[in-house]
């Protein structure tokens, strides 16, 4: 029994994990349900029900609009896929466990990231609210003006120009009572590398 519960709670990191979760929950992995899961894991982006319907039918999968909605609702309600409520409708994604979003406002792109807050911040929130924090998701919003390829090229030029220069020395002031505060961000997959896992420290960008 404990092994079954552990299997259900195991984070979904692949298409096979999603199928295993369906089976562990007693859900039938129908042709339509498998097609939707395969598309979400292949595309690795947040899509509306209409976009999912259009993608599948353009590929000749011949799935009904009602079937798409019903299966998306079932998969999202069981925590197998992500459902994001937006003012213009719902979006569905392949990552279902707790994570945060970076929203690009000028391109409407969504980047999935894991953000781990420092323990002292969690404790401050709990002290201020009287609520024990068990989970959290953060939404970041902003604009990206420089494409990653141009940014990397610029960084490469800068690094080359300073390659023969001596490494600057940095002075660190440390006292006995000083404390350091940090947080960690663990993105999913980098764009153009959709099949690498989070263990590689890459990110997943949604278009």
N, CA, C and O of each residue as an XYZ file, in Angstrom:
828
protein
N       0.834     -1.199      0.000
C       0.000      0.000      0.000
C       0.870      1.252      0.000
O       0.613      2.198     -0.744
N       1.919      1.247      0.856
C       2.807      2.391      0.931
C       3.557      2.592     -0.389
O       3.814      3.726     -0.792
N       3.906      1.490     -1.060
C       4.606      1.593     -2.331
C       3.696      2.204     -3.384
O       4.148      2.988     -4.218
N       2.392      1.842     -3.348
C       1.446      2.411     -4.303
C       1.306      3.904     -4.089
O       1.256      4.664     -5.056
N       1.242      4.343     -2.824
C       1.115      5.755     -2.530
C       2.362      6.513     -2.962
O       2.270      7.633     -3.463
N       3.528      5.903     -2.768
C       4.766      6.546     -3.182
C       4.812      6.718     -4.688
O       5.300      7.730     -5.191
N       4.298      5.714     -5.417
C       4.286      5.791     -6.872
C       3.391      6.926     -7.343
O       3.713      7.621     -8.306
N       2.242      7.116     -6.645
C       1.323      8.176     -7.023
C       1.961      9.542     -6.790
O       1.760     10.462     -7.584
N       2.734      9.686     -5.702
C       3.338     10.958     -5.340
C       4.632     11.244     -6.088
O       5.164     12.350     -5.993
N       5.145     10.278     -6.824
C       6.374     10.473     -7.565
C       6.196     11.574     -8.598
O       5.228     11.543     -9.357
N       7.112     12.556     -8.650
C       6.990     13.638     -9.632
C       6.961     13.105    -11.053
O       7.659     12.145    -11.380
N       6.156     13.726    -11.892
C       6.053     13.320    -13.288
C       7.129     14.043    -14.082
O       7.094     15.267    -14.202
N       8.084     13.299    -14.624
C       9.207     13.873    -15.349
C       9.294     13.407    -16.802
O      10.228     13.771    -17.515
N       8.338     12.615    -17.234
C       8.377     12.117    -18.607
C       6.977     11.664    -19.008
O       6.068     11.583    -18.183
N       6.830     11.373    -20.295
C       5.564     10.851    -20.799
C       5.217      9.541    -20.111
O       4.066      9.315    -19.739
N       6.210      8.683    -19.942
C       5.962      7.388    -19.299
C       5.522      7.578    -17.853
O       4.671      6.837    -17.360
N       6.102      8.577    -17.165
C       5.667      8.866    -15.796
C       4.201      9.270    -15.773
O       3.457      8.874    -14.877
N       3.787     10.059    -16.760
C       2.389     10.492    -16.829
C       1.463      9.306    -17.063
O       0.399      9.210    -16.453
N       1.871      8.411    -17.944
C       1.059      7.211    -18.205
C       1.005      6.331    -16.965
O      -0.048      5.792    -16.626
N       2.159      6.184    -16.279
C       2.189      5.396    -15.051
C       1.279      5.992    -13.983
O       0.622      5.265    -13.239
N       1.246      7.333    -13.914
C       0.384      7.976    -12.926
C      -1.093      7.683    -13.239
O      -1.882      7.420    -12.332
N      -1.455      7.730    -14.510
C      -2.835      7.399    -14.904
C      -3.194      6.001    -14.441
O      -4.255      5.782    -13.855
N      -2.310      5.062    -14.707
C      -2.577      3.668    -14.345
C      -2.625      3.486    -12.832
O      -3.442      2.717    -12.326
N      -1.746      4.194    -12.100
C      -1.741      4.091    -10.643
C      -3.036      4.627    -10.038
O      -3.477      4.169     -8.984
N      -3.642      5.608    -10.723
C      -4.892      6.192    -10.244
C      -6.116      5.447    -10.767
O      -7.250      5.821    -10.465
N      -5.892      4.403    -11.546
C      -7.008      3.637    -12.085
C      -7.660      4.275    -13.290
O      -8.778      3.908    -13.651
N      -6.980      5.233    -13.928
C      -7.524      5.888    -15.118
C      -7.169      5.074    -16.364
O      -6.044      4.596    -16.507
N      -8.120      4.929    -17.237
C      -7.868      4.204    -18.482
C      -7.065      5.090    -19.432
O      -7.424      6.240    -19.685
N      -5.982      4.537    -19.948
C      -5.158      5.295    -20.895
C      -5.697      5.028    -22.297
O      -5.183      4.185    -23.032
N      -6.733      5.761    -22.641
C      -7.372      5.592    -23.938
C      -6.500      6.182    -25.044
O      -5.521      6.876    -24.771
N      -6.859      5.904    -26.276
C      -6.117      6.439    -27.418
C      -6.103      7.963    -27.369
O      -5.056      8.582    -27.561
N      -7.272      8.576    -27.110
C      -7.363     10.027    -27.073
C      -6.512     10.612    -25.949
O      -5.841     11.629    -26.129
N      -6.549      9.960    -24.790
C      -5.790     10.445    -23.636
C      -4.294     10.347    -23.903
O      -3.535     11.254    -23.560
N      -3.876      9.256    -24.510
C      -2.456      9.084    -24.830
C      -2.005     10.121    -25.854
O      -0.910     10.670    -25.739
N      -2.843     10.390    -26.853
C      -2.495     11.379    -27.877
C      -2.273     12.757    -27.264
O      -1.347     13.470    -27.650
N      -3.116     13.128    -26.314
C      -2.987     14.431    -25.661
C      -1.698     14.490    -24.845
O      -0.964     15.476    -24.907
N      -1.430     13.445    -24.089
C      -0.205     13.410    -23.297
C       1.032     13.437    -24.190
O       2.000     14.138    -23.893
N       1.001     12.685    -25.269
C       2.138     12.657    -26.188
C       2.385     14.045    -26.777
O       3.532     14.472    -26.907
N       1.313     14.743    -27.132
C       1.463     16.076    -27.716
C       2.058     17.054    -26.708
O       2.970     17.811    -27.040
N       1.543     17.041    -25.478
C       2.041     17.974    -24.471
C       3.513     17.729    -24.150
O       4.268     18.679    -23.947
N       3.925     16.461    -24.102
C       5.325     16.160    -23.806
C       6.219     16.388    -25.016
O       7.406     16.677    -24.868
N       5.654     16.260    -26.212
C       6.430     16.540    -27.419
C       6.626     18.042    -27.603
O       7.731     18.501    -27.892
N       5.547     18.802    -27.433
C       5.613     20.249    -27.632
C       6.251     20.966    -26.447
O       6.978     21.943    -26.626
N       5.980     20.479    -25.236
C       6.510     21.065    -24.006
C       6.262     22.566    -23.953
O       7.182     23.359    -23.754
N       5.005     22.936    -24.134
C       4.576     24.319    -24.026
C       3.141     24.343    -23.535
O       2.443     23.331    -23.598
N       2.702     25.477    -23.052
C       1.331     25.611    -22.582
C       0.412     25.876    -23.767
O       0.618     26.823    -24.526
N      -0.591     25.041    -23.916
C      -1.506     25.130    -25.055
C      -2.945     25.194    -24.573
O      -3.292     24.641    -23.530
N      -3.774     25.877    -25.350
C      -5.211     25.880    -25.069
C      -5.823     24.601    -25.622
O      -5.192     23.887    -26.401
N      -7.052     24.319    -25.215
C      -7.747     23.131    -25.711
C      -7.909     23.205    -27.229
O      -7.784     22.198    -27.926
N      -8.185     24.397    -27.727
C      -8.363     24.573    -29.169
C      -7.060     24.301    -29.907
O      -7.061     23.671    -30.964
N      -5.939     24.780    -29.346
C      -4.644     24.554    -29.976
C      -4.293     23.073    -29.986
O      -3.749     22.565    -30.967
N      -4.602     22.383    -28.898
C      -4.351     20.941    -28.830
C      -5.182     20.210    -29.875
O      -4.685     19.326    -30.573
N      -6.452     20.588    -29.976
C      -7.351     19.997    -30.980
C      -6.806     20.227    -32.401
O      -6.777     19.310    -33.221
N      -6.376     21.466    -32.673
C      -5.866     21.794    -34.006
C      -4.585     21.031    -34.316
O      -4.430     20.506    -35.419
N      -3.672     20.963    -33.361
C      -2.402     20.250    -33.569
C      -2.653     18.781    -33.903
O      -2.093     18.246    -34.860
N      -3.497     18.140    -33.105
C      -3.740     16.712    -33.295
C      -4.414     16.425    -34.631
O      -4.052     15.471    -35.319
N      -5.382     17.238    -34.996
C      -6.091     16.988    -36.246
C      -5.255     17.343    -37.465
O      -5.418     16.733    -38.521
N      -4.363     18.320    -37.337
C      -3.449     18.606    -38.451
C      -2.499     17.440    -38.679
O      -2.030     17.215    -39.795
N      -2.220     16.699    -37.605
C      -1.344     15.539    -37.715
C      -2.120     14.290    -38.139
O      -1.555     13.199    -38.219
N      -3.419     14.456    -38.411
C      -4.234     13.331    -38.869
C      -4.671     12.400    -37.764
O      -5.005     11.245    -38.029
N      -4.677     12.878    -36.514
C      -5.036     12.021    -35.386
C      -6.549     11.851    -35.238
O      -7.005     10.909    -34.589
N      -7.330     12.758    -35.838
C      -8.795     12.609    -35.880
C      -9.403     12.405    -34.485
O      -9.905     11.330    -34.155
N      -9.339     13.459    -33.689
C      -9.910     13.429    -32.346
C     -10.945     14.536    -32.227
O     -10.732     15.635    -32.738
N     -12.058     14.265    -31.562
C     -13.144     15.215    -31.462
C     -12.855     16.338    -30.475
O     -12.086     16.161    -29.531
N     -13.477     17.497    -30.698
C     -13.271     18.653    -29.834
C     -13.756     18.369    -28.421
O     -13.083     18.724    -27.454
N     -14.912     17.734    -28.291
C     -15.454     17.408    -26.966
C     -14.542     16.435    -26.228
O     -14.334     16.557    -25.021
N     -14.003     15.472    -26.964
C     -13.099     14.497    -26.356
C     -11.849     15.173    -25.810
O     -11.345     14.793    -24.753
N     -11.347     16.176    -26.528
C     -10.173     16.910    -26.069
C     -10.470     17.598    -24.743
O      -9.690     17.491    -23.797
N     -11.586     18.296    -24.675
C     -11.963     19.007    -23.455
C     -12.148     18.040    -22.286
O     -11.663     18.294    -21.183
N     -12.837     16.952    -22.524
C     -13.113     15.994    -21.455
C     -11.835     15.362    -20.915
O     -11.674     15.217    -19.703
N     -10.938     14.990    -21.803
C      -9.699     14.353    -21.367
C      -8.759     15.339    -20.688
O      -8.078     14.981    -19.728
N      -8.713     16.570    -21.173
C      -7.907     17.592    -20.508
C      -8.405     17.837    -19.093
O      -7.614     17.960    -18.158
N      -9.725     17.908    -18.944
C     -10.303     18.129    -17.620
C      -9.968     16.974    -16.680
O      -9.638     17.195    -15.515
N     -10.053     15.749    -17.182
C      -9.768     14.573    -16.350
C      -8.294     14.527    -15.955
O      -7.971     14.261    -14.797
N      -7.408     14.782    -16.903
C      -5.978     14.741    -16.622
C      -5.559     15.848    -15.655
O      -4.732     15.621    -14.772
N      -6.126     17.042    -15.820
C      -5.784     18.158    -14.939
C      -6.340     17.950    -13.537
O      -5.661     18.245    -12.553
N      -7.565     17.448    -13.433
C      -8.188     17.254    -12.123
C      -7.485     16.184    -11.302
O      -7.577     16.191    -10.075
N      -6.785     15.264    -11.960
C      -6.028     14.227    -11.269
C      -4.551     14.599    -11.104
O      -3.754     13.774    -10.657
N      -4.182     15.830    -11.460
C      -2.817     16.287    -11.241
C      -1.785     15.707    -12.177
O      -0.599     15.683    -11.850
N      -2.209     15.239    -13.333
C      -1.279     14.627    -14.281
C      -0.712     15.669    -15.247
O       0.420     15.539    -15.712
N      -1.496     16.693    -15.544
C      -1.028     17.814    -16.348
C      -1.365     19.099    -15.603
O      -2.148     19.093    -14.654
N      -0.774     20.180    -16.037
C      -1.014     21.486    -15.411
C      -2.123     22.228    -16.143
O      -2.209     22.170    -17.369
N      -2.962     22.918    -15.400
C      -3.989     23.774    -15.979
C      -3.818     25.176    -15.402
O      -3.882     25.368    -14.187
N      -3.599     26.155    -16.283
C      -3.425     27.548    -15.869
C      -4.670     28.329    -16.255
O      -5.065     28.350    -17.420
N      -5.280     28.967    -15.276
C      -6.468     29.791    -15.517
C      -6.020     31.190    -15.910
O      -5.331     31.867    -15.147
N      -6.417     31.622    -17.115
C      -6.086     32.960    -17.586
C      -7.345     33.679    -17.996
O      -8.388     33.056    -18.196
N      -7.253     34.996    -18.122
C      -8.431     35.785    -18.471
C      -8.979     35.418    -19.843
O     -10.176     35.555    -20.097
N      -8.098     34.948    -20.731
C      -8.529     34.581    -22.079
C      -8.748     33.076    -22.231
O      -8.902     32.583    -23.349
N      -8.762     32.352    -21.128
C      -9.034     30.921    -21.180
C      -7.978     30.107    -20.456
O      -7.054     30.658    -19.858
N      -8.120     28.801    -20.515
C      -7.204     27.898    -19.830
C      -6.070     27.449    -20.754
O      -6.242     27.286    -21.962
N      -4.911     27.259    -20.134
C      -3.761     26.695    -20.835
C      -3.337     25.433    -20.109
O      -3.433     25.346    -18.885
N      -2.867     24.454    -20.874
C      -2.473     23.161    -20.303
C      -1.007     22.891    -20.613
O      -0.538     23.134    -21.725
N      -0.281     22.377    -19.596
C       1.128     22.071    -19.768
C       1.473     20.695    -19.238
O       0.696     20.095    -18.496
N       2.644     20.193    -19.617
C       3.014     18.829    -19.244
C       3.559     18.721    -17.823
O       3.520     17.633    -17.249
N       4.071     19.816    -17.227
C       4.628     19.776    -15.882
C       3.515     20.021    -14.873
O       2.842     21.050    -14.933
N       3.315     19.092    -13.952
C       2.179     19.173    -13.048
C       2.549     19.407    -11.593
O       1.703     19.864    -10.824
N       3.789     19.112    -11.180
C       4.119     19.304     -9.771
C       4.421     20.777     -9.502
O       4.486     21.584    -10.429
N       4.603     21.119     -8.232
C       4.751     22.519     -7.834
C       5.969     23.161     -8.497
O       7.084     22.648     -8.399
N       5.746     24.274     -9.164
C       6.818     25.028     -9.781
C       6.342     26.461     -9.970
O       5.178     26.778     -9.723
N       7.240     27.312    -10.403
C       6.915     28.719    -10.608
C       6.973     29.068    -12.088
O       7.478     28.295    -12.901
N       6.443     30.258    -12.430
C       6.396     30.696    -13.817
C       7.092     32.039    -13.984
O       6.955     32.933    -13.149
N       7.837     32.166    -15.071
C       8.349     33.460    -15.514
C       7.561     33.823    -16.765
O       7.649     33.135    -17.782
N       6.791     34.906    -16.688
C       5.912     35.324    -17.775
C       6.544     36.477    -18.546
O       6.799     37.541    -17.983
N       6.796     36.264    -19.834
C       7.335     37.314    -20.690
C       6.162     38.103    -21.260
O       5.376     37.567    -22.042
N       6.038     39.370    -20.876
C       4.851     40.157    -21.200
C       4.794     40.608    -22.654
O       3.709     40.820    -23.195
N       5.958     40.757    -23.295
C       5.915     41.244    -24.675
C       5.789     40.114    -25.688
O       5.453     40.362    -26.845
N       6.052     38.877    -25.273
C       5.929     37.749    -26.199
C       4.886     36.734    -25.752
O       4.564     35.804    -26.492
N       4.355     36.909    -24.535
C       3.357     36.004    -23.967
C       3.911     34.603    -23.767
O       3.153     33.634    -23.762
N       5.217     34.485    -23.603
C       5.847     33.191    -23.352
C       5.855     32.901    -21.863
O       5.833     33.817    -21.041
N       5.887     31.628    -21.524
C       5.918     31.200    -20.128
C       7.105     30.265    -19.942
O       7.277     29.299    -20.685
N       7.917     30.569    -18.940
C       9.067     29.738    -18.616
C       8.819     29.070    -17.273
O       8.553     29.750    -16.282
N       8.902     27.747    -17.232
C       8.709     26.985    -16.004
C      10.026     26.881    -15.242
O      11.039     26.483    -15.816
N      10.025     27.230    -13.970
C      11.226     27.130    -13.147
C      10.856     26.635    -11.754
O       9.750     26.867    -11.268
N      11.802     25.949    -11.127
C      11.688     25.634     -9.711
C      12.398     26.750     -8.941
O      13.555     27.058     -9.229
N      11.729     27.347     -7.983
C      12.327     28.380     -7.146
C      12.266     27.921     -5.696
O      11.193     27.621     -5.173
N      13.421     27.871     -5.056
C      13.487     27.471     -3.649
C      13.831     28.698     -2.806
O      14.946     29.213     -2.879
N      12.881     29.158     -2.016
C      13.096     30.326     -1.180
C      13.918     29.959      0.048
O      13.872     28.819      0.510
N      14.676     30.929      0.583
C      15.427     30.666      1.817
C      14.478     30.333      2.958
O      13.366     30.858      3.025
N      14.916     29.472      3.842
C      14.084     29.038      4.956
C      13.665     30.209      5.834
O      12.561     30.215      6.377
N      14.559     31.218      5.979
C      14.215     32.345      6.839
C      13.046     33.161      6.290
O      12.267     33.730      7.055
N      12.925     33.215      4.958
C      11.786     33.926      4.361
C      10.492     33.164      4.621
O       9.467     33.764      4.948
N      10.539     31.857      4.478
C       9.364     31.032      4.778
C       8.944     31.241      6.225
O       7.756     31.384      6.512
N       9.904     31.258      7.133
C       9.610     31.440      8.554
C       9.013     32.816      8.821
O       8.126     32.949      9.663
N       9.486     33.841      8.117
C       8.935     35.189      8.295
C       7.480     35.247      7.853
O       6.642     35.853      8.521
N       7.187     34.613      6.727
C       5.804     34.594      6.224
C       4.901     33.854      7.195
O       3.785     34.292      7.473
N       5.384     32.734      7.708
C       4.595     31.965      8.668
C       4.349     32.761      9.940
O       3.258     32.706     10.508
N       5.369     33.508     10.394
C       5.223     34.303     11.610
C       4.230     35.446     11.407
O       3.471     35.780     12.317
N       4.234     36.046     10.214
C       3.354     37.176      9.934
C       1.904     36.752      9.717
O       0.977     37.492     10.047
N       1.713     35.554      9.158
C       0.362     35.113      8.816
C      -0.221     34.097      9.773
O      -1.439     33.924      9.828
N       0.640     33.415     10.538
C       0.155     32.361     11.415
C      -0.221     31.099     10.662
O      -0.942     30.251     11.186
N       0.262     30.972      9.441
C      -0.050     29.812      8.596
C       1.238     29.064      8.281
O       2.229     29.676      7.882
N       1.231     27.751      8.458
C       2.391     26.931      8.133
C       2.438     26.684      6.634
O       1.518     26.094      6.068
N       3.494     27.131      5.999
C       3.639     27.008      4.545
C       4.032     25.578      4.185
O       5.038     25.065      4.675
N       3.249     24.945      3.340
C       3.553     23.588      2.884
C       3.905     23.540      1.398
O       4.459     22.548      0.924
N       3.587     24.609      0.659
C       3.858     24.636     -0.773
C       3.750     26.079     -1.243
O       3.090     26.896     -0.601
N       4.393     26.393     -2.355
C       4.251     27.742     -2.913
C       4.602     27.730     -4.391
O       5.396     26.917     -4.864
N       3.978     28.663     -5.103
C       4.254     28.876     -6.516
C       4.355     30.377     -6.735
O       3.521     31.133     -6.235
N       5.354     30.810     -7.468
C       5.605     32.235     -7.674
C       5.460     32.568     -9.151
O       5.941     31.830    -10.010
N       4.792     33.687     -9.446
C       4.675     34.183    -10.817
C       5.546     35.419    -10.974
O       5.344     36.424    -10.292
N       6.509     35.338    -11.872
C       7.354     36.481    -12.200
C       6.894     37.061    -13.536
O       6.478     36.322    -14.428
N       6.969     38.383    -13.669
C       6.547     39.051    -14.907
C       7.638     40.022    -15.353
O       8.258     40.694    -14.528
N       7.864     40.087    -16.651
C       8.864     41.024    -17.140
C       8.992     40.986    -18.654
O       8.253     40.283    -19.343
N       9.949     41.762    -19.153
C      10.182     41.888    -20.587
C      11.590     41.416    -20.923
O      12.540     41.699    -20.192
N      11.715     40.710    -22.010
C      13.027     40.259    -22.466
C      13.346     40.965    -23.769
O      12.697     40.728    -24.788
N      14.347     41.834    -23.734
C      14.664     42.641    -24.904
C      15.741     42.036    -25.783
O      15.765     42.282    -26.989
N      16.645     41.239    -25.190
C      17.746     40.655    -25.947
C      17.541     39.159    -26.120
O      17.470     38.443    -25.121
N      17.442     38.656    -27.355
C      17.316     37.200    -27.559
C      18.493     36.473    -26.948
O      19.599     37.012    -26.924
N      18.284     35.243    -26.444
C      19.361     34.470    -25.820
C      20.584     34.315    -26.707
O      21.710     34.380    -26.213
N      20.387     34.107    -28.025
C      21.519     33.906    -28.926
C      22.390     35.154    -28.996
O      23.618     35.059    -28.990
N      21.751     36.334    -29.062
C      22.504     37.575    -29.111
C      23.194     37.847    -27.790
O      24.325     38.332    -27.755
N      22.493     37.524    -26.685
C      23.071     37.734    -25.364
C      24.304     36.858    -25.177
O      25.314     37.308    -24.636
N      24.219     35.594    -25.629
C      25.349     34.677    -25.503
C      26.530     35.140    -26.357
O      27.687     35.042    -25.948
N      26.209     35.653    -27.569
C      27.263     36.139    -28.444
C      27.958     37.339    -27.825
O      29.181     37.471    -27.885
N      27.144     38.221    -27.221
C      27.707     39.402    -26.584
C      28.586     39.028    -25.409
O      29.652     39.611    -25.210
N      28.137     38.052    -24.628
C      28.925     37.593    -23.495
C      30.234     36.958    -23.962
O      31.277     37.123    -23.329
N      30.163     36.224    -25.088
C      31.362     35.589    -25.620
C      32.390     36.611    -26.059
O      33.586     36.432    -25.826
N      31.924     37.705    -26.706
C      32.827     38.758    -27.129
C      33.465     39.441    -25.928
O      34.657     39.749    -25.930
N      32.642     39.674    -24.890
C      33.158     40.315    -23.688
C      34.212     39.448    -23.017
O      35.250     39.936    -22.569
N      33.920     38.138    -22.957
C      34.866     37.219    -22.334
C      36.173     37.168    -23.113
O      37.251     37.113    -22.521
N      36.078     37.187    -24.447
C      37.282     37.132    -25.273
C      38.135     38.381    -25.093
O      39.363     38.302    -25.070
N      37.477     39.541    -24.963
C      38.213     40.784    -24.828
C      38.962     40.871    -23.509
O      39.966     41.577    -23.408
N      38.481     40.156    -22.496
C      39.105     40.185    -21.183
C      39.932     38.935    -20.893
O      40.422     38.749    -19.779
N      40.083     38.080    -21.905
C      40.735     36.793    -21.680
C      42.167     36.950    -21.187
O      42.619     36.194    -20.328
N      42.888     37.944    -21.739
C      44.292     38.119    -21.391
C      44.501     39.112    -20.253
O      45.641     39.406    -19.890
N      43.424     39.628    -19.692
C      43.541     40.563    -18.599
C      43.598     39.805    -17.283
O      43.002     38.735    -17.159
N      44.318     40.355    -16.285
C      44.401     39.666    -14.994
C      43.052     39.599    -14.311
O      42.218     40.491    -14.469
N      42.843     38.529    -13.546
C      41.608     38.359    -12.809
C      41.519     39.407    -11.712
O      42.423     39.494    -10.882
N      40.449     40.210    -11.682
C      40.336     41.225    -10.642
C      40.156     40.583     -9.277
O      39.513     39.540     -9.151
N      40.722     41.203     -8.267
C      40.598     40.714     -6.909
C      39.365     41.341     -6.259
O      39.106     42.535     -6.408
N      38.619     40.523     -5.546
C      37.403     40.983     -4.880
C      37.593     40.856     -3.388
O      37.920     39.781     -2.886
N      37.389     41.954     -2.675
C      37.528     41.932     -1.224
C      36.214     41.515     -0.590
O      35.152     42.017     -0.959
N      36.286     40.605      0.355
C      35.093     40.134      1.053
C      35.154     40.592      2.496
O      36.079     40.246      3.231
N      34.161     41.374      2.899
C      34.083     41.812      4.286
C      33.241     40.826      5.063
O      32.071     40.621      4.739
N      33.816     40.211      6.085
C      33.105     39.198      6.852
C      33.237     39.493      8.339
O      34.342     39.717      8.834
N      32.142     39.495      9.034
C      32.142     39.672     10.478
C      31.531     38.456     11.131
O      30.877     37.642     10.478
N      31.749     38.343     12.414
C      31.275     37.152     13.120
C      29.764     37.045     13.107
O      29.217     35.942     13.116
N      29.073     38.202     13.084
C      27.618     38.190     13.153
C      26.959     38.308     11.787
O      25.733     38.368     11.696
N      27.768     38.342     10.710
C      27.180     38.498      9.380
C      26.527     37.213      8.939
O      26.984     36.119      9.270
N      25.440     37.357      8.182
C      24.709     36.206      7.657
C      24.562     36.376      6.152
O      24.442     37.498      5.659
N      24.570     35.280      5.430
C      24.369     35.327      3.989
C      22.998     34.757      3.673
O      22.583     33.751      4.249
N      22.295     35.412      2.747
C      20.965     34.977      2.345
C      21.005     34.645      0.860
O      21.540     35.414      0.062
N      20.447     33.518      0.497
C      20.473     33.109     -0.896
C      19.224     32.323     -1.225
O      18.516     31.846     -0.339
N      18.969     32.198     -2.509
C      17.896     31.344     -2.982
C      18.394     30.615     -4.208
O      19.384     31.018     -4.819
N      17.725     29.561     -4.564
C      18.158     28.799     -5.734
C      17.023     28.690     -6.729
O      15.857     28.574     -6.352
N      17.374     28.729     -8.000
C      16.408     28.593     -9.084
C      16.838     27.417     -9.935
O      17.973     27.372    -10.410
N      15.944     26.468    -10.132
C      16.233     25.287    -10.933
C      15.250     25.225    -12.091
O      14.122     24.765    -11.918
N      15.666     25.688    -13.282
C      14.775     25.649    -14.436
C      14.650     24.242    -15.001
O      15.382     23.331    -14.613
N      13.703     24.082    -15.928
C      13.462     22.771    -16.521
C      14.354     22.545    -17.727
O      15.421     21.946    -17.589
N      13.952     23.007    -18.912
C      14.691     22.722    -20.138
C      14.985     24.013    -20.863
O      14.206     24.965    -20.809
N      16.143     24.040    -21.556
C      16.482     25.193    -22.375
C      15.749     25.100    -23.692
O      15.505     23.994    -24.174
N      15.377     26.256    -24.312
C      14.789     26.239    -25.663
C      15.724     25.529    -26.630
O      16.946     25.621    -26.516
N      15.130     24.821    -27.581
C      15.851     24.047    -28.589
C      16.515     22.808    -28.011
O      17.225     22.100    -28.726
N      16.291     22.527    -26.701
C      16.785     21.300    -26.096
C      15.654     20.704    -25.271
O      15.786     20.583    -24.053
N      14.545     20.328    -25.904
C      13.327     19.982    -25.174
C      13.372     18.681    -24.405
O      12.496     18.441    -23.574
N      14.363     17.824    -24.648
C      14.316     16.502    -24.036
C      15.319     16.340    -22.904
O      15.477     15.236    -22.382
N      16.016     17.434    -22.502
C      16.925     17.320    -21.388
C      16.160     17.470    -20.088
O      15.168     18.197    -20.033
N      16.602     16.799    -19.052
C      15.885     16.802    -17.792
C      16.352     17.913    -16.890
O      17.367     18.560    -17.146
N      15.581     18.132    -15.807
C      15.886     19.190    -14.870
C      17.220     18.950    -14.175
O      17.823     19.899    -13.673
N      17.701     17.697    -14.130
C      18.963     17.411    -13.466
C      20.133     18.105    -14.148
O      21.172     18.336    -13.529
N      19.960     18.440    -15.436
C      21.026     19.105    -16.156
C      21.008     20.604    -15.950
O      21.863     21.308    -16.487
N      20.037     21.119    -15.171
C      19.980     22.538    -14.890
C      19.560     23.369    -16.081
O      19.959     24.529    -16.188
N      18.770     22.815    -16.977
C      18.309     23.543    -18.140
C      16.883     24.018    -17.954
O      16.247     23.735    -16.939
N      16.392     24.739    -18.940
C      15.071     25.363    -18.783
C      14.163     25.008    -19.929
O      14.616     24.672    -21.023
N      12.872     25.086    -19.667
C      11.867     24.808    -20.678
C      11.112     26.092    -20.959
O      10.556     26.695    -20.042
N      11.081     26.523    -22.223
C      10.394     27.745    -22.565
C       9.177     27.417    -23.412
O       9.223     26.543    -24.278
N       8.086     28.129    -23.150
C       6.834     27.831    -23.837
C       6.516     28.950    -24.829
O       6.588     30.133    -24.495
N       6.173     28.564    -26.022
C       5.868     29.552    -27.050
C       4.388     29.527    -27.362
O       3.923     30.290    -28.208
